[in-house]
Amino acid sequence: MIAGDGNGARKWITLSSRKVYECNVFSVFEQQSQGPDGRIGHFSVMEAKDWAVIVPYVQTGQGTSFLMVRQYRHGADVVSLEFPGGVIEPGEEPAHAAARELAEETGWVSERILHAGTVFPNPAVQDNHFHIFVALGPKPQVDRNLDANEIIDAHLVPADEVRRRMGEGELQHALMVAALHLADRLVASLGPQP
């Protein structure tokens, strides 16, 4: 058991909220909330759409590879090697979004897509979820369909290399670390694959 002061963290109550900024990917709200002990605090909260990512396991003659995408990330000003993924559209199921992103970004399709987990990207300031899926046995079947501002290259990368390098160089995206961990945990629980 973890020691504490006996009061434990409890939910705060939002007293007021006002939108102070909006763009195509998120909105920022300034809110005033009251803590369980009566104190009043001011907080910034980002509302964003949920995201989905898919970790495609591809069996090759050299063993298991991951189908990954390389793209420029404006926030960090880096080229990043990631699993395919993106925003879940309104009314879209997370599994469908993951399958759609796989097809759009790589041209590959999988008939076996499994949910590996859902996490909060940053619950301190963001309200959205990050849904992680696994694609088993994907195959190249369709033409890629990239968004207007996407410049993406798809690559097969040996799974052991990704695991060894995760957290370094092009593999520093924190959400990809979470995706790899939850995907590998799920696949390990399935036992040997045919």
C-alpha positions as CSV (number, residue, x, y, z in Angstrom):
1,M,0.0,0.0,0.0
2,I,1.2,3.5,-0.8
3,A,1.4,5.9,2.1
4,G,-0.6,9.1,2.0
5,D,-2.3,11.7,4.3
6,G,-5.5,9.6,4.5
7,N,-7.5,12.1,2.4
8,G,-6.7,10.4,-0.9
9,A,-7.2,12.1,-4.3
10,R,-10.9,12.7,-5.0
11,K,-12.8,14.3,-7.8
12,W,-13.0,18.1,-8.2
13,I,-16.2,19.8,-9.2
14,T,-16.1,22.1,-12.2
15,L,-17.7,25.5,-11.3
16,S,-17.2,27.3,-14.6
17,S,-15.6,26.7,-18.0
18,R,-14.9,29.0,-20.9
19,K,-13.3,28.3,-24.3
20,V,-10.3,30.5,-24.9
21,Y,-8.9,28.9,-28.0
22,E,-10.0,26.6,-30.8
23,C,-8.2,25.1,-33.8
24,N,-8.7,22.1,-36.0
25,V,-7.2,19.5,-33.6
26,F,-8.2,20.8,-30.1
27,S,-9.9,23.4,-28.0
28,V,-8.5,25.0,-24.8
29,F,-10.8,25.8,-21.9
30,E,-10.0,27.7,-18.8
31,Q,-12.0,26.3,-15.9
32,Q,-12.5,27.0,-12.3
33,S,-12.9,23.9,-10.1
34,Q,-13.5,23.2,-6.4
35,G,-11.5,20.5,-4.7
36,P,-13.0,18.0,-2.2
37,D,-11.6,20.1,0.7
38,G,-13.3,23.3,-0.6
39,R,-10.3,25.0,-2.2
40,I,-10.8,26.7,-5.6
41,G,-8.3,26.3,-8.4
42,H,-7.9,27.5,-12.0
43,F,-7.0,25.0,-14.7
44,S,-6.4,24.7,-18.4
45,V,-8.0,21.8,-20.2
46,M,-7.6,20.7,-23.8
47,E,-10.5,19.0,-25.4
48,A,-9.5,16.8,-28.4
49,K,-10.9,14.0,-30.5
50,D,-9.9,10.5,-29.5
51,W,-7.1,8.9,-31.4
52,A,-6.5,5.3,-32.6
53,V,-3.3,3.5,-33.5
54,I,-2.7,0.1,-34.9
55,V,0.4,-2.1,-34.5
56,P,0.6,-4.4,-37.6
57,Y,2.5,-7.7,-37.0
58,V,3.8,-9.0,-40.3
59,Q,5.5,-12.4,-40.7
60,T,8.4,-12.3,-43.1
61,G,11.1,-14.8,-44.0
62,Q,13.3,-13.2,-41.4
63,G,10.7,-13.3,-38.6
64,T,8.2,-10.7,-37.3
65,S,8.3,-7.2,-38.6
66,F,6.1,-4.2,-37.8
67,L,4.6,-2.2,-40.6
68,M,5.4,1.4,-39.6
69,V,5.1,4.9,-41.1
70,R,7.8,7.6,-41.1
71,Q,6.6,11.2,-41.1
72,Y,7.5,14.7,-40.0
73,R,6.1,16.0,-36.7
74,H,5.7,19.7,-36.5
75,G,5.5,20.0,-32.7
76,A,8.9,18.4,-32.1
77,D,10.4,19.4,-35.5
78,V,11.5,15.8,-36.1
79,V,11.0,12.9,-38.4
80,S,9.2,10.2,-36.4
81,L,8.9,6.4,-37.0
82,E,5.4,5.4,-35.8
83,F,2.7,2.8,-36.0
84,P,-0.2,3.9,-38.3
85,G,-2.9,5.9,-36.6
86,G,-4.9,9.1,-36.4
87,V,-8.0,10.8,-35.3
88,I,-11.3,9.0,-34.8
89,E,-14.0,10.7,-36.7
90,P,-17.3,11.6,-35.1
91,G,-19.5,8.5,-34.7
92,E,-16.7,6.2,-35.8
93,E,-15.9,3.2,-33.8
94,P,-12.2,3.1,-32.6
95,A,-11.5,-0.3,-34.3
96,H,-12.9,1.0,-37.6
97,A,-10.7,4.1,-37.3
98,A,-7.6,2.0,-36.7
99,A,-8.4,-0.2,-39.7
100,R,-9.1,2.9,-41.8
101,E,-5.8,4.5,-40.8
102,L,-3.9,1.3,-41.6
103,A,-5.4,1.2,-45.1
104,E,-5.0,4.9,-45.8
105,E,-1.4,5.3,-44.6
106,T,0.0,2.0,-45.8
107,G,-2.4,0.3,-48.3
108,W,-2.4,-2.8,-46.1
109,V,-5.6,-4.5,-44.7
110,S,-6.0,-7.0,-41.9
111,E,-9.0,-9.2,-41.2
112,R,-7.9,-9.8,-37.6
113,I,-7.9,-6.6,-35.6
114,L,-7.8,-6.8,-31.8
115,H,-8.1,-4.2,-29.1
116,A,-5.0,-4.0,-26.9
117,G,-5.9,-1.2,-24.6
118,T,-7.0,2.4,-24.1
119,V,-5.0,5.1,-22.3
120,F,-5.2,8.8,-21.7
121,P,-2.4,10.6,-23.7
122,N,-1.9,13.2,-20.9
123,P,-4.7,13.3,-18.3
124,A,-3.2,16.3,-16.6
125,V,-4.4,18.6,-19.3
126,Q,-6.2,16.6,-22.1
127,D,-9.6,14.9,-22.0
128,N,-9.2,12.5,-24.9
129,H,-8.4,8.7,-25.2
130,F,-5.8,6.9,-27.2
131,H,-7.1,3.5,-28.4
132,I,-4.5,0.8,-29.3
133,F,-5.1,-2.1,-31.7
134,V,-3.2,-5.0,-33.1
135,A,-3.4,-6.1,-36.8
136,L,-2.4,-9.7,-37.3
137,G,-1.5,-10.9,-40.8
138,P,-2.1,-7.7,-42.7
139,K,-1.5,-7.7,-46.5
140,P,-1.1,-5.0,-49.1
141,Q,-4.5,-4.8,-50.7
142,V,-5.6,-1.2,-51.5
143,D,-4.2,2.1,-52.7
144,R,-3.0,4.5,-50.0
145,N,-5.2,7.5,-49.4
146,L,-3.3,10.2,-47.6
147,D,-4.7,13.4,-46.2
148,A,-3.8,16.6,-48.0
149,N,-0.9,17.5,-45.6
150,E,0.4,14.0,-45.0
151,I,3.8,13.0,-46.5
152,I,4.2,9.4,-45.2
153,D,6.5,6.5,-46.1
154,A,5.5,3.0,-45.0
155,H,8.3,0.6,-44.0
156,L,8.6,-3.0,-42.6
157,V,10.9,-2.8,-39.7
158,P,12.1,-5.9,-37.8
159,A,10.2,-6.2,-34.5
160,D,13.3,-6.9,-32.4
161,E,14.9,-3.7,-33.8
162,V,11.9,-1.6,-32.9
163,R,11.8,-3.1,-29.4
164,R,15.6,-2.5,-29.0
165,R,15.5,1.1,-30.3
166,M,12.2,2.3,-28.8
167,G,12.8,5.5,-27.0
168,E,15.8,6.5,-29.2
169,G,16.2,8.4,-32.5
170,E,13.1,8.3,-34.7
171,L,11.3,6.1,-32.1
172,Q,10.8,8.7,-29.3
173,H,7.0,9.2,-29.6
174,A,5.7,8.4,-26.1
175,L,2.4,7.1,-27.4
176,M,4.2,4.6,-29.6
177,V,6.0,3.3,-26.5
178,A,2.6,2.6,-24.9
179,A,1.2,1.1,-28.1
180,L,4.2,-1.3,-28.4
181,H,3.9,-2.4,-24.8
182,L,0.2,-3.1,-24.8
183,A,0.3,-4.7,-28.3
184,D,3.2,-7.0,-27.3
185,R,1.4,-7.9,-24.1
186,L,-1.8,-8.8,-26.0
187,V,0.0,-10.9,-28.7
188,A,2.0,-12.8,-26.0
189,S,-1.3,-13.7,-24.3
190,L,-2.6,-15.2,-27.5
191,G,0.2,-17.8,-27.6
192,P,2.0,-19.0,-30.8
193,Q,0.4,-17.8,-34.0
194,P,0.1,-20.0,-37.1
